Amino acid sequence: MPMTRTSATFSPPVMEARRWLDGIIHPENRPFINVSQAAPVDPPVKELRQAMADAALNDDSAHLYGPVLGNMALRHALARKTNTHYCASIKADNVAITSGCNQAFAAAIASLCAEGDEVILPTPWYFNHKMWLDMSGVASIPLPAGPDLLPSVTDAARLITPRTRAIALVSPNNPAGVEYPSDLLNSFFDLAQNHGIALIVDETYRDYHSQVGTPHDLFNRPLADETFIHLYSFSKAFRLTGHRVGALIASTTRLAEVEKFLDTVAICPGQIGQAAALWGLDNLDNWLAEERCEIIRRCDAIKSGFPVLAVKGWELKSAGAYFAYMKHPFDISSAELAPRLVKDAGILCLPGTMFHPDGDPIGAAHLRIAFANLDAEGIATLYHRLDTLNI
C-alpha cells in the first residue's frame, strides 16, 4: 500500500487504548474504571430525548438536507447564548453549525491553510488537532507549555514564520484541564493579530469553567472577527456525543470558505441533533448549571484526595473541566505504564505520550485522567488502586 497522509498519521488514541482491553478479564471485586475518554456516558435528559423524538415524528424536514451552515433557528439561538455568556454582539451570520467540534476545527484549518503551512499547537496538545493537521499536509509546531501548563506568548512569538497561519488553543484545556486566564488569551490575540494570523480557541468545555462570569472578551476586541475563530461543542453540554453537533464562530467572509468545506464533507449537520441542541439552549440552562456544579465538585475531589498519591511521588500538574494531568513516579514511560494499569489495576487511561511529539520525555512522565464520569467515591477508588500499584 502506498504511503498516504492517513497511513502516516498515528492511530486514534482512544481506539488504540481500547485495544489494551482485549483478553483482559476484570474480577468482580475490582470493577473496571474507564477514565480514557472525555465523554458523558449518561444519555440526554428525558425531556430532550422527547424533543428529538417529536422532531423525528412530526417534522418532515428533519429527514431532509438542511442548510450547509446549519439551521438558522439554532444559529440565532447560539448567537444569543454566546452574546450573553461573553457580553458580545455577534450575529447568526457569524455562526456555523458543524458535525461535531472536530469538524469545526477541520473546517477552520481548511479555510486557513495550504500545503506546507504551519499551525502552532501548545503541548500537551489535543491529539485530534494534531491528527487533522497531519492529514491536511500542515505542520504542527509544538509550543511546550510551562510548569503551570500554560503556554508562553513569548515562546510562541519565536515560532512564527512566514508559513504560520494560526495558533490553536483549547481552554479549558484538553488534556490538562487548565483554564487559560483572560489576559493570556488577550495576549495571544494581540500576537496573532499583529502577525496577520488566526487565533483558534476551542472552548468545548467552556460550560464547566470553574470561574463565574465572562471567561474572556475576545469577541469584543477590535477587528476580532478577522483574527479570532471560536469553536464550541454541544456534545458535552447536553450529552449529545453520538449526534455530532458543534459550532464555529468567525467572520462571514471566513464562513463563506468554511461552507465550501462543509458542503463537500457532510452537506449539512444532522437535523435531529440540531433540534436537540436548539431545545437544550432554550430549556436546559438550570440543568446545565447543576451539571457544572457537579463537575466542579468532582474536580475538587480530585484535588482534595490527591495527597494519598503525592506521598508516593505523584504530582497533580493540573485539574479542571473533565481532566486531571498527573506526573507518575515510575521509571518507565507512560506508554508502557498505561497498558499495565489495565492489567494490574483495572484502570484505562491515556499516556502523556499521546499528547506530545514522539520522543518528548515530558509526555513519557504523565498520564491523563478523564474523571467526569467518576463520582467522589469512584475517584477515591481510583486513587486507592494507583496508591497500591507495584511497578
C-alpha positions as CSV (number, residue, x, y, z in Angstrom):
1,M,0.0,0.0,0.0
2,P,1.4,3.4,-0.9
3,M,2.2,5.9,1.8
4,T,-0.7,8.3,2.3
5,R,-1.5,11.1,4.8
6,T,-3.8,8.8,6.7
7,S,-1.2,6.0,6.8
8,A,1.4,8.5,8.0
9,T,-0.9,9.7,10.8
10,F,-0.9,7.9,14.2
11,S,-3.9,5.7,15.2
12,P,-6.8,7.3,17.1
13,P,-5.5,7.2,20.7
14,V,-8.8,6.3,22.3
15,M,-9.4,3.4,19.9
16,E,-5.8,2.3,20.4
17,A,-6.2,2.3,24.2
18,R,-9.4,0.2,23.9
19,R,-7.3,-2.5,22.2
20,W,-5.5,-2.9,25.5
21,L,-8.6,-4.4,26.9
22,D,-8.5,-7.4,24.6
23,G,-8.3,-10.6,26.6
24,I,-8.4,-8.8,30.0
25,I,-11.0,-10.2,32.5
26,H,-11.8,-7.8,35.3
27,P,-12.7,-9.6,38.6
28,E,-16.0,-8.8,40.3
29,N,-14.3,-7.3,43.3
30,R,-12.3,-4.9,41.1
31,P,-14.7,-3.3,38.6
32,F,-13.2,-1.7,35.5
33,I,-12.6,2.0,35.7
34,N,-12.6,3.8,32.4
35,V,-11.0,7.3,32.5
36,S,-9.7,7.3,29.0
37,Q,-12.3,9.3,27.1
38,A,-13.8,12.7,27.9
39,A,-17.4,11.9,27.0
40,P,-20.5,11.6,29.2
41,V,-21.8,8.1,29.4
42,D,-25.4,9.0,30.5
43,P,-28.0,9.7,27.8
44,P,-29.6,13.1,27.4
45,V,-32.3,14.1,29.9
46,K,-35.7,12.5,29.0
47,E,-37.3,15.8,28.0
48,L,-34.6,16.4,25.5
49,R,-34.9,12.9,24.1
50,Q,-38.7,13.6,23.8
51,A,-37.9,16.8,21.8
52,M,-35.7,14.7,19.5
53,A,-38.5,12.1,19.1
54,D,-41.0,14.8,18.3
55,A,-38.8,16.3,15.6
56,A,-38.3,12.8,14.1
57,L,-42.0,12.1,14.1
58,N,-43.6,15.4,13.3
59,D,-41.1,17.5,11.3
60,D,-40.7,16.1,7.8
61,S,-37.8,18.5,7.1
62,A,-35.8,16.8,9.9
63,H,-35.2,13.9,7.4
64,L,-34.0,16.2,4.5
65,Y,-30.9,18.1,3.7
66,G,-30.7,21.3,5.5
67,P,-28.6,24.5,5.2
68,V,-24.9,23.8,4.9
69,L,-24.1,26.1,7.7
70,G,-26.8,24.8,9.9
71,N,-30.4,25.6,10.7
72,M,-31.0,29.3,11.1
73,A,-33.0,28.9,14.3
74,L,-30.1,27.2,16.0
75,R,-27.6,29.7,14.6
76,H,-29.7,32.5,16.1
77,A,-30.0,30.7,19.4
78,L,-26.3,30.1,19.8
79,A,-25.5,33.7,18.8
80,R,-27.9,34.9,21.6
81,K,-26.3,32.4,24.1
82,T,-22.8,33.4,23.1
83,N,-23.6,37.1,23.4
84,T,-25.0,36.5,26.9
85,H,-22.0,34.3,28.0
86,Y,-19.3,36.7,26.6
87,C,-21.1,40.1,26.7
88,A,-20.6,40.1,23.0
89,S,-22.6,41.2,19.9
90,I,-22.2,38.5,17.3
91,K,-24.9,37.8,14.8
92,A,-26.3,34.5,13.5
93,D,-24.5,35.1,10.2
94,N,-21.2,34.6,12.2
95,V,-22.3,31.1,13.3
96,A,-21.8,27.8,11.5
97,I,-23.2,24.6,12.9
98,T,-20.9,21.6,12.3
99,S,-20.9,17.8,12.7
100,G,-19.1,18.0,16.0
101,C,-16.4,20.3,17.2
102,N,-13.6,18.3,15.5
103,Q,-15.3,19.1,12.2
104,A,-15.3,22.8,13.2
105,F,-11.6,22.6,13.7
106,A,-11.1,20.8,10.4
107,A,-13.2,23.4,8.6
108,A,-11.2,26.3,10.1
109,I,-7.9,24.7,9.0
110,A,-9.3,24.1,5.5
111,S,-10.1,27.8,5.3
112,L,-6.7,28.9,6.6
113,C,-4.0,26.6,5.3
114,A,-2.4,25.3,2.2
115,E,0.1,22.5,1.8
116,G,3.2,23.1,3.9
117,D,1.7,25.8,6.1
118,E,2.1,25.7,9.9
119,V,-0.1,25.9,12.9
120,I,1.3,26.4,16.4
121,L,-0.1,23.9,19.0
122,P,0.7,24.1,22.7
123,T,1.8,20.7,24.2
124,P,0.4,18.7,25.6
125,W,-1.9,19.1,22.6
126,Y,-5.3,17.7,21.8
127,F,-4.4,14.8,19.6
128,N,-7.3,15.1,17.1
129,H,-6.0,18.6,16.2
130,K,-2.6,17.1,15.5
131,M,-4.1,14.3,13.5
132,W,-6.1,16.6,11.3
133,L,-3.1,18.8,10.6
134,D,-1.1,15.8,9.6
135,M,-3.8,14.6,7.3
136,S,-4.0,18.1,5.8
137,G,-0.3,18.4,5.0
138,V,0.0,21.2,7.6
139,A,2.9,21.2,10.0
140,S,2.1,21.1,13.7
141,I,4.6,23.4,15.5
142,P,4.8,22.3,19.2
143,L,4.8,25.0,21.8
144,P,5.8,23.4,25.1
145,A,3.7,24.7,28.0
146,G,5.3,25.8,31.2
147,P,5.3,24.1,34.6
148,D,1.8,25.5,35.1
149,L,0.8,24.0,31.8
150,L,0.1,27.5,30.4
151,P,1.7,28.3,27.0
152,S,4.0,31.3,26.8
153,V,3.2,34.1,24.3
154,T,6.9,35.0,24.1
155,D,7.8,31.4,23.2
156,A,5.0,31.4,20.6
157,A,6.3,34.5,19.0
158,R,9.7,32.8,18.4
159,L,7.9,30.1,16.5
160,I,6.1,32.3,14.0
161,T,7.4,32.0,10.4
162,P,6.1,33.2,7.0
163,R,4.2,29.9,6.8
164,T,2.4,30.2,10.1
165,R,-1.3,30.5,9.6
166,A,-2.7,30.1,13.1
167,I,-2.2,29.4,16.8
168,A,-4.7,26.9,18.2
169,L,-5.6,26.9,21.9
170,V,-8.0,24.7,23.9
171,S,-9.5,26.2,27.1
172,P,-10.4,24.7,29.5
173,N,-7.7,22.5,28.1
174,N,-7.8,19.0,26.8
175,P,-5.8,17.1,28.0
176,A,-4.7,19.1,31.0
177,G,-7.9,20.7,32.3
178,V,-6.1,24.0,32.9
179,E,-8.2,27.2,32.3
180,Y,-6.4,29.9,30.3
181,P,-6.7,33.3,32.0
182,S,-8.3,36.1,30.1
183,D,-5.2,38.2,30.0
184,L,-3.2,35.3,28.5
185,L,-5.9,34.8,25.8
186,N,-5.8,38.5,25.1
187,S,-2.0,38.4,24.7
188,F,-2.3,35.6,22.2
189,F,-4.9,37.5,20.3
190,D,-2.5,40.5,20.1
191,L,0.3,38.3,18.9
192,A,-1.9,36.7,16.2
193,Q,-3.4,40.0,15.1
194,N,0.0,41.7,14.9
195,H,1.3,38.9,12.7
196,G,-1.8,38.6,10.5
197,I,-2.6,35.1,11.6
198,A,-5.7,33.5,13.2
199,L,-6.2,32.6,16.8
200,I,-8.4,29.5,17.1
201,V,-9.8,28.9,20.6
202,D,-11.6,25.6,21.1
203,E,-14.0,26.0,24.1
204,T,-15.6,22.6,24.0
205,Y,-15.5,22.5,27.8
206,R,-16.5,26.1,28.5
207,D,-19.7,25.1,30.3
208,Y,-17.5,23.6,33.1
209,H,-15.2,26.6,33.6
210,S,-14.7,27.0,37.4
211,Q,-14.8,30.8,37.4
212,V,-18.1,32.7,37.2
213,G,-18.5,35.5,34.7
214,T,-17.2,36.1,31.3
215,P,-14.1,33.9,30.6
216,H,-12.6,36.4,28.1
217,D,-13.5,39.4,25.9
218,L,-12.0,38.2,22.6
219,F,-15.3,38.7,20.8
220,N,-15.2,42.4,21.7
221,R,-11.6,43.1,20.6
222,P,-11.2,45.5,17.6
223,L,-11.5,43.6,14.3
224,A,-11.9,40.4,16.3
225,D,-13.7,38.5,13.5
226,E,-10.6,38.9,11.3
227,T,-8.4,37.2,13.9
228,F,-10.5,35.1,16.3
229,I,-12.1,31.8,15.4
230,H,-14.2,30.3,18.2
231,L,-15.1,26.6,18.4
232,Y,-17.8,25.1,20.6
233,S,-19.5,21.7,21.1
234,F,-23.0,20.7,22.3
235,S,-21.8,17.2,22.9
236,K,-20.6,17.7,26.5
237,A,-23.2,20.3,27.4
238,F,-26.3,18.2,26.5
239,R,-24.8,14.7,26.3
240,L,-25.1,14.6,22.5
241,T,-21.8,13.0,21.7
242,G,-23.5,10.5,19.3
243,H,-25.3,13.2,17.4
244,R,-22.2,15.2,16.5
245,V,-23.2,18.9,16.9
246,G,-20.6,21.5,17.1
247,A,-20.1,25.1,16.1
248,L,-17.7,27.6,14.6
249,I,-18.0,31.4,15.0
250,A,-16.0,33.7,12.7
251,S,-16.3,36.4,10.1
252,T,-18.9,36.0,7.3
253,T,-16.0,36.0,4.9
254,R,-14.4,33.1,6.6
255,L,-17.7,31.2,6.8
256,A,-18.1,31.5,3.1
257,E,-14.9,29.4,2.8
258,V,-16.0,27.1,5.6
259,E,-19.2,26.5,3.7
260,K,-17.3,25.0,0.8
261,F,-15.6,22.5,3.1
262,L,-18.8,21.6,5.0
263,D,-20.8,21.1,1.8
264,T,-18.1,18.8,0.4
265,V,-17.7,16.7,3.6
266,A,-21.2,16.4,5.1
267,I,-23.5,18.7,3.1
268,C,-25.3,19.6,6.4
269,P,-25.2,18.8,10.1
270,G,-27.7,16.2,11.3
271,Q,-31.1,17.5,11.7
272,I,-32.2,15.6,14.8
273,G,-29.0,16.6,16.6
274,Q,-29.6,20.2,15.7
275,A,-33.2,20.0,17.1
276,A,-31.7,18.6,20.3
277,A,-29.2,21.4,20.6
278,L,-31.8,24.1,20.0
279,W,-34.1,22.6,22.6
280,G,-31.2,22.4,25.0
281,L,-30.3,26.0,24.5
282,D,-33.9,27.1,25.1
283,N,-34.6,24.9,28.1
284,L,-31.6,23.5,29.9
285,D,-29.9,26.5,31.5
286,N,-30.7,25.4,35.0
287,W,-29.9,21.8,34.4
288,L,-26.6,22.6,32.8
289,A,-25.7,24.9,35.8
290,E,-26.3,21.9,38.1
291,E,-24.1,19.7,35.9
292,R,-21.3,22.3,36.0
293,C,-21.5,22.3,39.8
294,E,-21.2,18.5,39.9
295,I,-18.2,18.5,37.6
296,I,-16.6,21.2,39.8
297,R,-17.3,19.0,42.9
298,R,-15.6,16.1,41.2
299,C,-12.6,18.3,40.3
300,D,-12.4,19.3,44.0
301,A,-12.4,15.6,44.9
302,I,-9.5,15.0,42.5
303,K,-7.5,17.8,44.2
304,S,-8.5,17.1,47.9
305,G,-7.8,13.4,47.6
306,F,-4.5,13.7,45.8
307,P,-2.2,13.7,48.9
308,V,-2.5,9.9,49.1
309,L,-0.6,9.8,45.8
310,A,1.6,12.8,46.5
311,V,3.4,11.0,49.3
312,K,4.2,8.2,46.7
313,G,5.8,10.7,44.4
314,W,2.9,11.5,42.1
315,E,2.3,15.1,41.0
316,L,-1.0,16.7,40.1
317,K,0.0,19.2,37.5
318,S,-3.5,20.5,36.8
319,A,-7.2,19.6,37.0
320,G,-10.2,21.2,35.5
321,A,-13.3,20.6,33.4
322,Y,-13.2,16.9,32.6
323,F,-9.4,16.3,33.2
324,A,-6.6,15.7,35.5
325,Y,-3.0,15.7,34.3
326,M,-0.6,13.7,36.5
327,K,3.1,13.1,36.6
328,H,3.8,9.5,37.6
329,P,6.7,8.4,39.8
330,F,7.8,5.3,37.9
331,D,11.0,4.7,36.0
332,I,9.1,3.7,32.8
333,S,7.3,5.6,30.1
334,S,3.6,6.3,30.4
335,A,3.3,4.5,27.1
336,E,4.3,1.3,28.9
337,L,2.6,2.2,32.2
338,A,-0.9,2.9,30.8
339,P,-1.4,-0.6,29.3
340,R,-0.1,-2.1,32.5
341,L,-2.7,-0.2,34.5
342,V,-5.4,-2.1,32.6
343,K,-4.0,-5.4,33.7
344,D,-2.7,-4.6,37.1
345,A,-5.3,-2.1,38.4
346,G,-8.3,-2.3,36.1
347,I,-7.8,1.3,35.0
348,L,-7.9,2.5,31.4
349,C,-6.4,6.0,31.0
350,L,-4.3,7.6,28.3
351,P,-0.5,8.1,28.5
352,G,1.0,11.5,28.1
353,T,2.9,10.3,25.0
354,M,-0.4,10.6,23.1
355,F,-0.4,14.4,23.7
356,H,3.3,15.2,22.9
357,P,5.6,14.8,19.9
358,D,7.4,11.5,19.6
359,G,10.3,11.1,22.0
360,D,9.2,14.0,24.2
361,P,10.2,12.9,27.8
362,I,7.5,15.1,29.3
363,G,4.9,13.0,27.7
364,A,6.5,9.8,28.9
365,A,6.2,11.1,32.5
366,H,2.5,11.9,32.5
367,L,-1.0,10.4,32.4
368,R,-4.3,12.0,31.5
369,I,-7.3,11.1,33.7
370,A,-10.7,12.0,32.3
371,F,-12.7,11.9,35.6
372,A,-16.0,13.4,34.6
373,N,-17.8,10.0,34.9
374,L,-16.4,9.2,38.3
375,D,-18.2,10.4,41.4
376,A,-16.3,11.2,44.6
377,E,-16.4,7.5,45.7
378,G,-15.1,6.4,42.3
379,I,-12.3,8.9,42.5
380,A,-11.3,7.6,45.9
381,T,-11.3,4.0,44.4
382,L,-9.1,5.2,41.5
383,Y,-6.6,6.8,43.9
384,H,-6.6,3.6,46.1
385,R,-5.6,1.5,43.1
386,L,-2.9,3.9,42.0
387,D,-1.6,4.1,45.5
388,T,-1.2,0.3,45.8
389,L,0.5,-0.2,42.4
390,N,3.5,-2.4,42.4
391,I,5.6,-1.2,39.4
